């Protein structure tokens, strides 16, 4: 069972990146998915989450209007489109899956996610 995050890199302020997270070993199409990040020297935090059917979304206040989470269940892949990037977005970004399938139980808590990818580094320079 593996979640593979990709798409990180270095960009300047105002730039864009698109992160992807592909599942292998089993299907996660019935699980909720989330993107988290861990800035240097800080704790891991929620960025965005999406319910298994895509009907419920959650965004951290700091990324609302700039980031978009989406998923392709046919390909077992999660995406995070990041626009208007800021230096404070610099972090290691992780994808995660929560085996909860009830829509209204979409969680923003790190502890509720059972499966984690290895992380991809996003660096935004001013």
N, C-alpha and C positions, 0 to 999 in steps of 0.2 A: 504494500500500500504506500503510494508516494504522491505527494503534491509537489510539483516543480514550478517555481516562480521564475519569471524571466522578464526582460524588458527594461531593467534599471539602467542607469547611466548618469552621465554628467551633463547638465544643461545650465543655461544662464537664466536669470530671473525673467519670468514672463514666458518661458518656453513650455513645451509639452512633452509628455511621455505617456506611453501606453504599456501598462503591465499586464502580463498574462499569467495564468496559473493552470496547468494541465494536470489532470488526475490520471493515475495509472494503478493497476493492480486491483481496482474495484471501481464501481460507479458511485459518484457522489451526486447524481442528478436529483435525488430525493432529499438531499441535505441542504441546510442553510449554509451559505458561504460568507466569509468576511475577509476584509483586508485590514491588517494592523500595521503599525510602524513603531520602530524604536529609535528615537533620535539619540545621538551620542550622549552618553552619561545619564540618560533618562529611562523611565520605565516604558514598557510596551503599551500602546494605546490603540483604541479603535479608530479606524479611518472611515470605513463604510461596511455595510452588510446588506445582503440580499436574501430573501426567502427562497425556498426551493423552486417555487413556481414563478418567481420574479415579481410577484404582486406587491410585496412589502419591501421597502427600502429604509435604510438608516444611514445618515451621514453625520460625522462629527461637525460641530459648528465651524471649526477652523477650515473645513474644505467645502462647505456648502456653496454651490454655484460655480465651483471650479473643477471638482472631480465628479466622475460618473462611474458607477459600478454597474456591471452587466454580466450576464452569463449565457453560455450556449450549452444547454443540457444535452443536445445531440452529440456534442464533442467533449462533454465533461470538462469544460473550460470556463474559467472565471477571468474577467477583465477589469481593469481600472484605468479609465482615461483621465489623465491629470493635465489640466490646462492652467495657465497663468501661475506657474510654479513660483514659489517664494523660497528664500534661503531657509526659512523655518520648516519647510517640507523635507529638508535633508534628513534622511533616516534609512534604516534597513526596513524594507517593506516585506511583510509576511502574508501569505494567504492561509486561510484556515477553514475547516469544515466542521459543522455542528450537526450531529446526527438527529437533532430535533427536527421534526417535520411539520409541526403545527405552525401555521403562518404567524399568528399573533405572538408566538414565543420567539420571534427573531431577537437574538441577544446581541448586546454590545460588550459583553463581558469576556475577557480573555479566558477565564476559567471554564466557560461553557463550551469552548471549542476543543474537540478531541483530536483532530488531525491538523498537522501544521506542515507547511512547506519550509524550505531551507532559508528563504529570505533573498532579496535582491536589493542592492544598494542604489539609492537615489541621492545624487548630490546636486544641489542647486547653488550656483555661485552668483554673487551680486555684481 
